[in-house]
Amino acid sequence: MKTEIQPEESNRAEAFQLWMTSPMPMVTLVKTLDIGRLVKVSKKSGIKFTSLMCWCIGKAASQVEEFYTLPVDGKLYRYDNLAINVIVKNSKGGIHSCDIPFSDDIQQFNRDYLMLTTQAANQCKSSFLEDHMVIGTSAMIETELDCIVNQYTDQFCNPMVMWGKYRKGWFKTTLPVSFQFHHVQMDGGHAARFLQCLQSELNQL
């Protein structure tokens, strides 16, 4: 469910005043994650790497209250649920967007992930969950990347996690990720806590 709230009555009141009309309100943090356990679990369970990564993102975000609030069209909204957006290559060689509802149940999330991404690929059609606060993702796994800074459009204020190809070392498998967020939604400290939670979820997977 999506409900409009009054900015001045929320804990983002000051941020709304400072950043809502900013020409560039997005902030990007970059962190290198240890994903050794994620790779092992993916191989052992047969669950796709991206599905597991997206579930960990949702699990970490669900622990940070600010993820449930988002500025949209100059207004502030509160959401009851989260979703993860993935970019899917379709059967015609193009791409489509697909929102996966987040569930604490990793098996349920994976079932939804497989069903919805397959549907998007085969039908060449995007799917959206308007009543969920959606966290965007973009995986460019063809090459190793140190950082990604996404374009900004006032049509899309959602947070986004982006990454490239992971790196295998002698003792660690690592993945640099870029996390972009709207400053009205959260501050740097909240974003840093999300990245810490993400690493924790990856370790406990």
N, C-alpha and C positions, 0 to 999 in steps of 0.2 A: 504494500500500500504506500502511496505517495501523498504527503500532506504539506500544504504551504504553511510556513511558520513566519512569525514576525521577527526580522533580524534583530531588532532592539531588545527582544525578549529572550534571545538565545545567547549561548556562550561565544558566538561568533560575531557579536554586535560590532565590536571595534574593528575587526578584520573586514567586515562587510563595508563599513564606512571608508576604510583605507584603500581597499583593493577592488571593490566591485566595478569601479569605473576606470581602473588602471588599463592602459593600452597593452600591457604585458604582465598579467597577474600570475603567470605560471612559474613554478620553481622546479628545478630538477636536481635530485640527489643521485649520486652514483656510489654503488657498493659492490665489492667482489664477494660473492657467496661461496661457501664450501658446499658443493652438491654431491659429494661422494656417495652419501647414503641414498639420495634420490636416484642416482644412476643404478645403484645395486638393487633397490626396491623395484625399479622399473623393469629391469632384466628378469628378476626373480618372479615378479607377479604377472608380467605380461601387460601391465597397464602402461600406456604411452607416456613418455617423458613429459610432454606438454600437458597432458591431463593431470598428472601428479603435481607439476609445477603450478598450474592454475588452481588446483585444490589448496595447495599450501598458501598461495597468495590470498585466496578467500578466507582461509582459516586465520591467517595473521591479521587481515583487515578487520575481521569480525571482533577482534580484541581491542580495536582502537575506535572509540565512540565517534570521532569526527568523520569516519567513513560513511556514516549514516545520514549525513547532511551534505547538500550540494546546491550551489547557486545555479539556477536555470532561468535564462531570459530575464535577468535582473531581479529575480525573486529567490527566496531561500526555501528549500524543501527538505522535509524529513522523510526518510524511507524506513520501512520495516525490514526489508530484505536486501541482500547483496546478490550480484551476478557478475560473472567474469565473461568479458567479450574476447573472442578469438577470431583471427582472420583465417579464412578457409580458402584453399585453392579449389576452384570448381572444375567440372568435367570439360569445360570449354577453354581452359587455360587462364581464366580470369580469377578474381578473388571476390569473396563475399564476407559479410560480417555476421557473427553468430553469438548471441547472448546465452550463456549457460547459467541457470540458477544455482547459487551456491547452497550446498548442503553439508552439514557436519559429517554426514555419512559418506565416506570416500567412495564406497561402492555405488551408491545412488548417484553421486556426482559424476562418476565415470560412465555410468549408463546413460545419463543425460548428455554428457559430452559426446559419446560415440553416436548416439541417435541424432542429435542436432547438427553435429558437424557433417555427418554422412548425408543428412537431408539437405543441408546447404550446398554441399559439393555436387550432389546428384541433380537437385532441382534448380541449381544456379540462382538461388534466392536467399537474401539476407533475412534474419529473424531478430527481433528486438523485444526486450522486456521493459516497457515504459514505466512500470510501477516498481522497478528495482533500481537501486543505486549501482550502476555498472562500472566495474574496473576494467579498463581497456588493457589488452596485452598485444604485443607484436614480437614475434620470434623470427629473426633473420638468421637462420642457422647455417647458411651457406658459407659464412666467414666469421672469424673471430673479431669482435668489436670491443673497444674499450669503453665507449660511451655513445649514447644516442640522445639527441635533443630533438623532440618532435616539433612540428609546426603548431602554431596556436591559432584557433579560430573560435570566435565567441559562440559558434554553433555547438561546440563540444567542450565542456568544462570538466569532464570526468577525469579522475586520476588514471594514470597509465603506467604499466610496467613493461619495459622493453629489454630484449637481450639478443645476443648473437649465438655463435657456436661455443659450446663449453670447451674448457682447456684441461687436458689430461697431463698431470705432472707425476713425478716419482711417488709422492706421498699424498697428493691432493688432486681432486678434480674440482675446478673452480669455474664460476660463471659471473662475469661482471653484469650487473643490471642497472638500468637507468629508471628512476621513479620520478615521474612528472605529476604535479598536483597543482590545483588552483589554491592560491593563498587565502581566499575566503573560506575554503573548506577546512583547511588545517594550517598549522604553523610548521616550521622546520623540525621542531622537537617531536611533534606528532608523527611526522614522516620518518624521522630517524627511529622512533620507537617501532613503527610498522616494519622497517627493514630488520630491526633486531628480532622482532617476533617472527618474521619470515625465516630468518636463519635458524631460530629455535625450532620452528615447525619442520624445517628440512632435516634438522638433526634428530628429531623424534619420530620422523615418518616411519 
